[in-house]
Amino acid sequence: MNYDELKVKKPLRKGQELGEQDQYIVVANEKEEVYGLTPAIFYIWQMCDGTRTVEDIVEHVSKEAEIEVSKLQEPIATIITQLYEAELVSLD
């Protein structure tokens, strides 16, 4: 899914954090499938609280990282799509 398809969606984090291994944060979805997230992806996963839109998340990361919104839209859309495919977020 691209940014335009996702920007008004409010992703909701699913699964649970299990701890850290090497340089990854380990999370599991409801099927107990385990994934290692980089700190940056984990940060985005944590912001998926069901109240923020993807657009809100992009704007927040833009301010925090001091990176232009336009440079973050597609990368964050890709991350959220991958989290959705891994059943680590739902999209409403």
C-alpha positions as CSV (number, residue, x, y, z in Angstrom):
1,M,0.0,0.0,0.0
2,N,1.3,3.5,-0.7
3,Y,1.1,6.6,1.4
4,D,-2.0,8.0,-0.3
5,E,-3.9,4.8,0.5
6,L,-2.8,4.7,4.1
7,K,-2.6,8.3,5.2
8,V,-6.0,8.5,6.8
9,K,-5.8,5.0,8.3
10,K,-5.3,4.6,12.1
11,P,-3.1,1.6,12.6
12,L,-3.5,-0.3,15.8
13,R,-0.6,-2.2,17.3
14,K,-1.2,-5.9,17.8
15,G,0.9,-8.5,19.5
16,Q,3.4,-8.0,22.3
17,E,7.0,-7.1,22.9
18,L,9.1,-10.1,24.1
19,G,12.4,-8.4,24.8
20,E,15.7,-7.6,23.0
21,Q,18.0,-9.8,21.0
22,D,21.2,-8.5,19.5
23,Q,20.2,-5.1,18.0
24,Y,16.5,-6.0,17.5
25,I,13.4,-5.7,19.7
26,V,11.5,-9.0,19.5
27,V,7.8,-8.9,19.1
28,A,5.2,-11.6,18.5
29,N,1.8,-11.4,16.8
30,E,-1.3,-13.1,18.1
31,K,-0.4,-16.3,16.2
32,E,2.9,-16.3,18.2
33,E,5.0,-15.7,15.1
34,V,8.1,-13.8,16.2
35,Y,9.7,-10.9,14.5
36,G,12.9,-8.8,15.2
37,L,12.2,-5.1,14.7
38,T,14.9,-2.5,14.4
39,P,14.7,0.3,16.9
40,A,13.3,2.7,14.2
41,I,10.6,0.2,13.2
42,F,9.8,-0.6,16.8
43,Y,9.3,3.1,17.4
44,I,6.8,3.3,14.6
45,W,5.0,0.2,15.8
46,Q,4.7,1.7,19.3
47,M,3.1,4.8,17.8
48,C,0.4,2.7,16.2
49,D,-2.1,3.2,19.0
50,G,-5.3,3.4,17.0
51,T,-5.8,7.1,17.5
52,R,-3.1,8.5,15.2
53,T,-3.4,8.4,11.5
54,V,-0.5,7.4,9.3
55,E,-0.2,11.0,8.4
56,D,0.1,11.9,12.1
57,I,2.8,9.3,12.5
58,V,4.8,10.7,9.6
59,E,4.5,14.3,10.9
60,H,5.6,13.2,14.4
61,V,8.6,11.3,13.0
62,S,9.4,14.2,10.8
63,K,9.6,16.6,13.7
64,E,11.5,14.2,15.9
65,A,14.1,13.3,13.3
66,E,14.2,16.7,11.6
67,I,13.5,15.0,8.2
68,E,11.1,16.5,5.6
69,V,7.7,14.9,5.6
70,S,7.9,14.1,1.9
71,K,11.0,12.0,2.5
72,L,9.2,9.9,5.1
73,Q,5.8,9.3,3.6
74,E,6.6,6.3,1.4
75,P,9.2,4.6,3.8
76,I,6.7,4.8,6.7
77,A,3.9,3.6,4.5
78,T,6.1,0.6,3.5
79,I,6.9,-0.1,7.2
80,I,3.3,0.0,8.2
81,T,2.3,-2.2,5.3
82,Q,4.9,-4.8,6.4
83,L,3.7,-4.6,10.0
84,Y,0.2,-5.2,8.7
85,E,1.3,-8.2,6.6
86,A,3.0,-9.6,9.7
87,E,-0.2,-9.1,11.6
88,L,1.5,-6.7,14.0
89,V,-1.0,-3.9,13.3
90,S,-4.6,-3.7,12.1
91,L,-5.7,-0.9,9.8
92,D,-8.9,0.9,10.5
